[in-house]
Amino acid sequence: MKKHSSNGRLFDVVHSDLKIEWEGYCATVPDNQRTAAARESWERDKTFENAMEFAQALCYQLRYKECLGFCEQLLGLFGTEYALVRRLGVLNFKLLKFDTSKYYLKKCLAKTDERLYILYMLGAVCYYNCEYEESRYYFMQCFPLCADNGEMHVAALFWYLCCILRTSNSTGKAEEYFGKYNRDCGHHTGYDIFVRFAMGEIDESEAAQIAITESELNRTCFYYGMSVFFTNDEKKSKEYLNKTLALSDYFGGYAYIAAYADFLKHNRS
């Protein structure tokens, strides 16, 4: 398996990829040390804690298909456990099964103390499903909850903007939120560059120059936002979408999933 060159802390250097997870390429990803130990613990003692550690270890290797199959088998044993339902919501999300993801995430929303994160994920999964008004509704609910969380604020604002652009091709409906954006974006610099561009603070050339110095993950976010912004310019939109799709290491990231969903939608039409 290929090594990942940047931000390797987000997943193991030996990991699955979109060819395996989304396109059915049948490769075997070997257990790393953590996964092997977690598998052994689960096989020795089938507790819920051991099950979730094994699931987390598989996800760290981006082995989403394997993890989903394992977690679905756990429903008979631990079906009322919030952490399992949440994991199923995320796994289906990562595997482009948006309706199923939405089902589990809504179950989470009814009993969660991490309301902001679940609302944000519901907004994203509705966006992927082209349910833009519902998506915008969920992201609007995020804003009061992330007043002191700059990283989540810019992320919610990014996707809120994308929803508006998909339905009206204008950022006008988002202007009330621009004044509340305090630039405390944390590691979400890719979202920040696009939001600053959409607000008119920087032009396309400046934004592109800043983005090129960023990590692959942040470039993915910026390029995807630009592909949506230029929806009415088919050539430019496609150029930015192709730039996004070329950065496939973070295939499980929100912006890459959105780009791939757009790619599939365009190919079907």
C-alpha positions as CSV (number, residue, x, y, z in Angstrom):
1,M,0.0,0.0,0.0
2,K,1.2,3.5,-0.7
3,K,2.4,5.7,2.1
4,H,0.7,8.9,3.0
5,S,2.9,11.9,2.9
6,S,1.3,14.5,5.0
7,N,-0.7,14.6,8.3
8,G,-0.1,10.9,8.7
9,R,-1.4,11.2,12.2
10,L,-4.9,11.1,10.8
11,F,-4.6,7.5,9.6
12,D,-2.0,4.8,9.4
13,V,0.7,4.7,6.7
14,V,-0.7,1.3,5.7
15,H,-4.3,2.0,4.7
16,S,-7.1,1.3,2.3
17,D,-8.1,3.7,-0.5
18,L,-11.0,4.7,-2.7
19,K,-10.3,1.9,-5.2
20,I,-11.0,-0.6,-2.5
21,E,-13.7,1.1,-0.5
22,W,-15.8,2.8,-3.3
23,E,-14.9,1.1,-6.6
24,G,-14.7,-2.6,-5.6
25,Y,-11.0,-3.2,-6.2
26,C,-10.3,-6.4,-4.1
27,A,-7.1,-5.7,-2.3
28,T,-6.2,-6.9,1.2
29,V,-5.0,-4.4,3.7
30,P,-3.0,-6.2,6.4
31,D,-3.5,-5.5,10.1
32,N,-1.1,-3.0,11.6
33,Q,0.0,-3.6,15.1
34,R,-2.9,-1.7,16.7
35,T,-5.5,-3.5,14.6
36,A,-3.9,-6.9,15.3
37,A,-3.9,-6.3,19.0
38,A,-7.5,-5.0,19.0
39,R,-8.7,-8.0,16.9
40,E,-7.0,-10.4,19.4
41,S,-8.6,-8.6,22.4
42,W,-12.1,-8.8,20.8
43,E,-11.7,-12.5,19.9
44,R,-10.6,-13.2,23.5
45,D,-13.2,-11.1,25.3
46,K,-16.3,-9.9,23.4
47,T,-17.0,-6.8,25.4
48,F,-18.5,-3.6,23.9
49,E,-15.3,-1.7,24.7
50,N,-13.2,-4.3,22.8
51,A,-15.6,-4.1,19.9
52,M,-15.3,-0.3,19.6
53,E,-11.5,-0.4,19.9
54,F,-11.4,-2.9,17.1
55,A,-13.7,-0.8,15.0
56,Q,-11.7,2.3,15.7
57,A,-8.5,0.5,14.7
58,L,-10.0,-0.6,11.3
59,C,-11.1,3.0,10.7
60,Y,-7.6,4.3,11.4
61,Q,-6.5,2.1,8.4
62,L,-9.5,3.5,6.4
63,R,-10.9,0.0,6.2
64,Y,-14.5,1.2,6.2
65,K,-16.1,-1.7,4.4
66,E,-14.7,-4.3,6.8
67,C,-15.6,-2.1,9.8
68,L,-19.2,-1.6,8.5
69,G,-19.7,-5.4,8.2
70,F,-18.3,-5.9,11.7
71,C,-20.5,-3.2,13.2
72,E,-23.6,-4.4,11.5
73,Q,-23.0,-7.8,13.2
74,L,-22.8,-6.1,16.5
75,L,-26.3,-4.7,16.3
76,G,-27.8,-7.9,17.7
77,L,-25.5,-7.7,20.8
78,F,-25.2,-3.9,21.3
79,G,-27.9,-2.3,19.2
80,T,-28.9,0.2,21.9
81,E,-25.4,1.5,22.4
82,Y,-25.0,5.1,21.2
83,A,-21.4,4.7,20.2
84,L,-22.3,1.8,17.8
85,V,-25.2,3.7,16.2
86,R,-22.9,6.7,15.8
87,R,-20.2,4.6,14.2
88,L,-22.8,3.1,11.8
89,G,-23.8,6.6,10.8
90,V,-20.2,7.6,10.1
91,L,-19.3,4.4,8.3
92,N,-22.3,4.6,5.9
93,F,-21.4,8.3,5.4
94,K,-17.8,7.3,4.4
95,L,-19.1,4.6,2.1
96,L,-21.5,6.9,0.2
97,K,-24.6,5.3,1.6
98,F,-26.2,8.6,2.4
99,D,-29.8,7.5,3.2
100,T,-28.6,4.8,5.6
101,S,-26.2,7.3,7.2
102,K,-29.0,9.8,7.6
103,Y,-31.1,7.1,9.3
104,Y,-28.5,6.4,12.0
105,L,-27.5,10.0,12.5
106,K,-31.1,11.0,13.1
107,K,-31.2,8.3,15.8
108,C,-28.1,9.8,17.3
109,L,-29.6,13.3,17.3
110,A,-32.5,12.2,19.5
111,K,-30.1,11.2,22.3
112,T,-26.8,12.9,21.9
113,D,-24.8,15.3,24.0
114,E,-22.7,16.2,21.0
115,R,-25.5,17.9,19.1
116,L,-23.2,20.2,17.1
117,Y,-21.2,17.4,15.5
118,I,-24.3,15.3,14.6
119,L,-26.1,18.3,13.2
120,Y,-23.0,19.1,11.1
121,M,-22.9,15.5,9.8
122,L,-26.6,15.5,9.0
123,G,-26.1,18.7,7.1
124,A,-23.2,17.2,5.1
125,V,-25.0,13.9,4.3
126,C,-28.1,15.9,3.1
127,Y,-25.8,18.0,0.9
128,Y,-24.3,14.9,-0.7
129,N,-27.8,13.7,-1.4
130,C,-28.7,17.0,-3.1
131,E,-31.2,17.8,-0.4
132,Y,-29.9,21.4,-0.2
133,E,-32.7,23.1,1.7
134,E,-32.6,20.4,4.4
135,S,-28.9,20.6,4.5
136,R,-29.0,24.3,5.0
137,Y,-31.5,23.9,7.8
138,Y,-29.0,21.6,9.7
139,F,-26.1,24.0,9.2
140,M,-28.2,26.9,10.4
141,Q,-28.7,25.0,13.6
142,C,-25.0,24.7,14.0
143,F,-24.2,28.4,14.1
144,P,-25.6,29.1,17.6
145,L,-23.8,26.1,18.9
146,C,-20.4,27.0,17.5
147,A,-20.1,30.7,18.5
148,D,-17.0,29.8,20.5
149,N,-15.7,27.1,18.2
150,G,-14.0,28.7,15.2
151,E,-13.1,25.5,13.5
152,M,-16.7,24.3,13.4
153,H,-18.0,27.8,12.6
154,V,-16.0,28.1,9.4
155,A,-16.8,24.5,8.4
156,A,-20.6,25.1,8.9
157,L,-20.3,28.4,7.0
158,F,-18.5,26.7,4.1
159,W,-21.2,24.1,3.6
160,Y,-24.0,26.7,4.2
161,L,-22.5,28.7,1.4
162,C,-22.3,25.7,-0.9
163,C,-26.0,25.0,-0.2
164,I,-26.9,28.6,-1.1
165,L,-24.8,28.5,-4.3
166,R,-26.4,25.2,-5.3
167,T,-29.9,26.7,-5.0
168,S,-29.4,30.3,-6.0
169,N,-25.9,30.8,-7.5
170,S,-25.5,33.7,-5.1
171,T,-23.9,34.3,-1.7
172,G,-26.4,36.9,-0.8
173,K,-28.4,34.8,1.6
174,A,-25.2,34.1,3.6
175,E,-24.2,37.8,4.1
176,E,-25.8,37.9,7.6
177,Y,-23.3,35.3,8.7
178,F,-20.2,36.9,7.2
179,G,-20.1,39.6,9.8
180,K,-20.0,37.0,12.6
181,Y,-17.1,35.1,11.1
182,N,-14.1,36.0,13.3
183,R,-11.3,34.2,11.3
184,D,-10.6,31.7,14.2
185,C,-10.5,28.8,11.8
186,G,-7.9,26.6,13.5
187,H,-6.7,23.9,11.2
188,H,-9.6,24.4,8.7
189,T,-7.6,26.8,6.6
190,G,-9.0,25.4,3.3
191,Y,-12.5,26.3,4.3
192,D,-11.3,29.7,5.5
193,I,-9.6,30.6,2.1
194,F,-12.8,29.8,0.3
195,V,-15.0,31.7,2.7
196,R,-12.7,34.7,2.4
197,F,-12.9,34.5,-1.4
198,A,-16.7,34.2,-1.3
199,M,-16.9,37.2,1.0
200,G,-14.9,39.2,-1.5
201,E,-11.9,39.7,0.8
202,I,-9.5,38.1,-1.7
203,D,-9.7,37.5,-5.4
204,E,-9.4,34.1,-7.1
205,S,-5.7,34.5,-7.9
206,E,-4.9,35.4,-4.3
207,A,-6.9,32.6,-3.0
208,A,-5.3,30.1,-5.3
209,Q,-1.8,31.3,-4.3
210,I,-2.6,30.8,-0.6
211,A,-4.2,27.4,-1.1
212,I,-1.2,26.0,-3.0
213,T,0.9,26.3,0.1
214,E,-1.6,24.3,2.2
215,S,-1.8,20.6,3.0
216,E,-3.6,18.3,0.6
217,L,-6.6,18.1,2.9
218,N,-7.0,21.9,3.0
219,R,-6.5,22.2,-0.8
220,T,-9.3,19.6,-1.3
221,C,-11.7,21.8,0.7
222,F,-10.7,25.0,-1.2
223,Y,-10.8,23.4,-4.6
224,Y,-14.2,21.8,-4.0
225,G,-15.7,25.1,-2.8
226,M,-14.4,26.8,-5.9
227,S,-16.0,24.1,-8.1
228,V,-19.4,25.0,-6.5
229,F,-18.9,28.7,-6.7
230,F,-18.3,28.5,-10.5
231,T,-21.3,26.2,-11.2
232,N,-22.5,28.5,-14.0
233,D,-19.0,28.4,-15.6
234,E,-18.9,24.7,-16.6
235,K,-15.3,24.7,-17.8
236,K,-13.9,26.4,-14.7
237,S,-16.1,24.4,-12.3
238,K,-14.9,21.2,-13.9
239,E,-11.3,22.3,-13.6
240,Y,-11.7,22.8,-9.9
241,L,-13.6,19.6,-9.4
242,N,-10.8,17.7,-11.3
243,K,-8.2,19.3,-9.0
244,T,-10.2,18.1,-6.0
245,L,-10.5,14.6,-7.3
246,A,-6.8,14.4,-8.1
247,L,-6.1,14.7,-4.3
248,S,-7.5,11.3,-3.3
249,D,-5.5,10.5,-0.2
250,Y,-8.2,12.1,1.9
251,F,-11.0,10.3,0.1
252,G,-13.0,10.0,3.3
253,G,-12.9,13.7,3.9
254,Y,-16.1,15.8,3.6
255,A,-15.0,17.8,0.6
256,Y,-13.7,14.8,-1.3
257,I,-16.9,12.9,-0.7
258,A,-18.8,15.9,-2.0
259,A,-16.6,16.1,-5.1
260,Y,-16.9,12.3,-5.8
261,A,-20.7,12.5,-5.3
262,D,-20.8,15.4,-7.8
263,F,-18.6,13.4,-10.2
264,L,-21.0,10.4,-10.0
265,K,-24.0,12.7,-10.5
266,H,-22.5,14.3,-13.6
267,N,-21.6,11.0,-15.1
268,R,-25.2,9.7,-14.7
269,S,-26.8,12.7,-16.3
